[in-house]
Amino acid sequence: MAAAPALKHWRTTVERVEKFVSPLYFTDCNLRGRLFGATCPVAALSSFLTPDRLPYQEAVQRDFRPAQVGCSFGPTWWTCWFRVELTIPEAWVGQEVHLCWESDGEGLVWRDGEPVQGLTKEGKKTSYVLTDRLGERDPRSLTLYVEVACNGLLGAGKGSIIAAPDPEKMFQLSRAELAVFHRDVHMLLVDLELLLGIAKGLGKDNQRSFQALYTANQMVNVCDPAQPETFPVAQALASRFFGQRGGESQHTIHATGHCHIDTAWLWPFKETMRKCARSWVTALQLMERNPEFIFACSQAQQLEWVKNRYPGLHSRLQEFARRGQFVPVGGTWVEMDGNLPSGEAMVRQFLQGQNFFLQEFGKMCSEQFWLPDTFGYSAQLPQIMHGCGIRRFLTQKLSWNLVNSFPHHTFFWEGLDGSRVLVHFPPGDSYGMQGSVEEVLKTVANNRDKGRANHSAFLFGFGDGGGGPTQTMLDRLKRLSNTDGLPRLLLLNQFHDVVTGSCIQIVAEEAMCHYEDIRSHGNTLLSTAAAALCAGEPGPEGLLIVNTLPWKRTEVMALPKPGGAHSLALVTVPSMGYAPVPPPTSLQPLLPQQPVFVLQETDGSVTLDNGIIRVKLDPTGRLTSLVLVASGREAIAEGAVGNQFVLFDDVPLYWDAWDVMDYHLETRKPVLGQAGTLAVGTEGGLRGSAWFLLQISPNSRLSQEVVLDVGCPYVRFHTEVHWHEAHKFLKVEFPARVRSSQATYEIQFGHLQRPTHYNTSWDWARFEVWAHRWMDLSEHGFGLALLNDCKYGASVQGSVLSLSLLRAPKAPDATADMGRHEFTYALMPHKGSFQDAGVIQAAYSLNFPLLALPAPSPAPATSWSAFSLSSPAVVLETVKQAESSPQRRSLVLRLYEAHGSHVDCWLHLSLPVQEAILCDLLERPDPAGHLPLRDSRLKLTFSPFQVLSLLLVLQPPPH
C-alpha cells in the first residue's frame, strides 16, 4: 500500500470520503453501491384497495388483483393491501436476504398472520430481513402481506406537512424485489460516516479531528468495493480508532431511543392505532437482534389500542417487558397538554395510566414522568407527580422557545406548593435524533450545566408520526460508546395536539363525537343519581335543585314550566347537596335583597343596578362604567371603555394553529358597533339584561346579552358568535382603574402571578399566557376580576385585561373555529383581595351552574348537604367512587388550599362514614393517614396550594 502524502488538503479529503459513501454519486463504483448484491423480482404481486382499516383475517379473504411495480393507489386515508409471493434463489444459500420495498405511504409487513415490521421511506425502513443467513433446509417460497396506509409519517398535507390533507393524493409502489444484503458493507458505511462526522464536527483545530479524517482516508485507500476480501483491513483501521477510549472526565450521554407518536395530529385516531403497530413491531425486531436494546413506551391509551387490535403483538410486548427490554414509562394515559386540562383531569391521567401499566405489565411507572412534547407546564405538576410516586421529569418542548433560551438543562423544579422534582431537558433540543456525531457534539456543547451535571439524555428515533429507532442508529451509537474525543454513550433506548385544536379536521370531528358520548353518558348518570337521592323521601312533586360545589349558593335560576316556557326564581341550595322546589306555578318572587333596576336613557345607553354593582353600557354595548356600589369605586379606567372587541391579524411565521407571534399586537383594530343597536332584554326584578348585535366583519357577526342578577357580585356577558374568518384573532378588552405590576391567573389547583409589564425579554415573551377560570388585577384594597367559562388565552398589559376568544388558522385544519360559538365571560369588581372577595368561588359558580332536575315522585321534602367546609380557603374539587371499591362503599375526596395560606379546616360529613384515611393521588392509603371522626367532622391541615386526597369507607347498609 502506498504511503499517504505528508500534506493532505482538508476539503478534497473530506469530499473524497463523502463520495465513497454517497447514495447519489459514483454508486457504480463506490461502497454504497455494493450495499445490496444480487436481486430478483418477486414471484407474484397482487393487491386490493379499501377505504376501511380492515383486520388482517378479513383483508386476506378479499379479492386480490394482479399488480406491478410502478402502480398507483389511493386516495388519502384509504388502504392498499398487497399480497407478495416470494421465491428465493438457490444460489443465495448462506446469504442475508431482504425484501426491498419502497412505496409512498406507511407499510406494515404481515407474516404467518402476525405483524412483523413497519416499512416507510420517511422513516428509513425500506427493507425487511427475511433471513440473516439462508440455510440449506430453509423454505425457498413464502407469502407475505404488506398493508399500506395512504398517508405518510406526518399525514398527507397538501404542499406542506401542516397544511390540510390533500383528499385526492395518490401513492405509488416504486420497488418490490428480493436482494442479498451485505452486512459488512453496511458496517463499513457506518464507520466512515461517523469518522466524517467527527472530522467535520470537531473542526480543523482539533487533533482528534485530523486523526478521524486520516483514518477515513486510509480506509478508502485499502477498501476495494469490488473485492470483499479487502473489507477486514478497512474494518481494522476503524476499530483501532474507535477503540481509543475517552477519559473518565468525559461528559456522559445516555442515548434514549423512543418512538414518540402523537395520539392524533395530522392523521385520525384510527391511523394512530396502526402507527403504533408499525412502530412497535419494528422495535421488537430490534430487541431480538440487539439484546442490549431497551425500549420504553409512554402512553397507556396506545397500548390499549394495540391490545384490542393486535393481541399477538401485545402478548409479545408483555413478554419483552418480563425480559426487561420493553419498559413502560411516564405513567399517564396519554402525553397530555400541560396547560388546558384541569387539575383533576391531570390526576385522572396518572390514575388511569398507572392502573393500566400495573394490570398489563405488573408494575407502575415509578421512575419518571415522560412528557417530551407539550405546550406548557402547570406549576402544580410537581405536586401531582409527587402524589403519584414520581420524583423525576423529562421534557423537551421548552427548548423551542423563539424568544428566550432556558438557562438550565438539569435542575430542580419547585412547584406551587413547594414540591420539588428533578427535571432534565435533553440539550440536543430534539426528541428525534438519529445518532449522528453532529447531534452528539451539539448535546455536549449546548449543555447549560457543564461541571455541575456531567450527564445528558439523547433522544433518538423518528417521532411525532412514529417510526422510532433503526438498526443504523443503533449501530452508530454502539460504535461511539466510548471513543476518545467524544462524550461517553451509555446505550439506554427508551421510548400530546387534540385538546388544543392543532390537529386536522377529521380528528376534531372525532373528538367532538367523543365529547357527545361523554355528555350523553353523563346525563344518564346524572338522572340516575337524582333518582337515588330522592329514594324514600316523601314530598310533593316538583324540581330538585342540585349544587355540585362545596359552598351554599343563592342564585337566580330559569326553571322549566309546563309547555316548555321558563320562569325566574331565586333559590338557595346547601353545599354539595340539593334543595326541593315546588312546582313553578306556586313560586313567589321573594326578594330579600335589592332587586335589579334597568334604565335606558334617551341616547340609547342602559344602566343595570342590583345594589352591589352598577353597570353602564353605551348605545353600542360597550362598558363605560362599572361601580362597586357600597364604596362608589369605579373599576373602568377614566376615558376608556370596556367590553371592547378587538381584531388582530394572526399570521405566524409557519406553525399556523400553534404559534401566536408578538407582532400581531401591532395590528390591533377595535370592532366598532352602531349606536341604537342596544336594547333592554329582561326588565328587572330578579334579573336585568340588555342585548346588542355587532358586525365583526362582512363575514362574521356577534350577539351578546349583558346580564345582572339580584345578589350577584359580577355582570355576565352571554355571547354568540358566527365566525368565518381567515388568519384573524378576536379578543375582548377591559381597561381597569387599577394599577399593579402583577396580575393573578388561575391554574390547576391554585393560581400564580405574572408581570403586567414588558421590562425584560422574559416578560415580553409572555404577551399572552394561559389561565383557567379567572384572572385578577388588584391593588391594595380593590381589584377587578375577569371570569370565563371556556377560554384559556389571557393577558394583562398595563391595566388592560384581555381575554382571547377566537382564532382562524388554516393549517392543519382549514375549518378550525369556523361556525357558531357560545361562551360566557363575567366582570367582578371587588373590595380587598380576590381571596377575601370570593373571586375563586364566583368563577366556580359561573362554570358549574345549579342544576334543575325533575324530581321523581315523591320528591324529598327538605334540603340536604353531603359535604361542607369551615374555611373558604379550601375547595373540595372532586368526589368520586374509589377505583377499587368493594360493593361500591368507598369514596375519594380531592381537596386543595386555594388562597395560598396555611389553614386548618373542618370537613362536615352527612354520609355514614366508617373510616377516613389520607391517600395519594393513585388512591393508595397512607399507613399513618387514619383520621379521627368527631361529630361527623374531620379536621384537615393544609399548607399553601396543597392537594389532599381522602379515602372514605362507608358503613355497610343495614340488613
Secondary structure, DSSP 8 states (H G I E B T S, - for coil): -----S---HHHHHHHHHHHT-SSSSTTTSSGGGSEEEEEE-SEEEEEEESS---HHHHTTS--EE--TT-EE--TT-EEEEEEEEE--GGGTTSEEEEEEEESSEEEEEETTEEEEEEBTTTTB-EEEEESS--TTS-SEEEEEEEEESSBTTBTBSSSTTS-B-TT--EEEEEEEEEEE-HHHHHHHHHHHHHHHHHHHH-TT-HHHHHHHHHHHHHHHH--TT-GGGHHHHHHHHHHHHTS---TTS-EEEEEE---B-SSSSS-HHHHHHHHHHHHHHHHHHHHH-TT--EEE--HHHHHHHHHH-HHHHHHHHHHHHHTSEEE-S-SSS---SSSS-HHHHHHHHHHHHHHHHHHHSS---S-EEESS-S---TTHHHHHHHTT--EEEE-GGGG-SS---S-SEEEEE-TTS-EEEEE--TTS-S-B---HHHHHHHHHH-TTTTT--EEEEEESB-BB--B--HHHHHHHHHTTT-TTS-EEEE------TTTT-S-HHHHHHHHHHHHHHHHHHHHHHHHHHHHHHTT----SEEEEEE-SSS-EEEEEEEE-GGG-EEEEEEEE-TTEEEEE--GGG-----SS--BEEEE-TTS-EEEE-SSEEEEE-TTS-EEEEEETTTTEE-B-TT--BSEEEEEE---SS-TTT---GGGGGG-EE----TT--EEEEEEBTEEEEEEEEE-SSS-EEEEEEEEETT-SSEEEEEEEEE--SSEEEEEEEEBS---SEEEEEETTEEEEEESS-SSHHHHTTSSEE-SSEEEEEETTEEEEEEESS--EEEEETTEEEEEEEE---SS-TTTT-EEEEEEEEEEEEES-HHHHTHHHHHHHHHS--EEEEE-SS--SS-EESEEES-TTEEEEEEEE-SS-GGG-EEEEEEEE-SSS-EEEEEEE-S-EEEEEEE-TT--EEEEEE---BTTEEEEEE-TT-EEEEEEEE-----
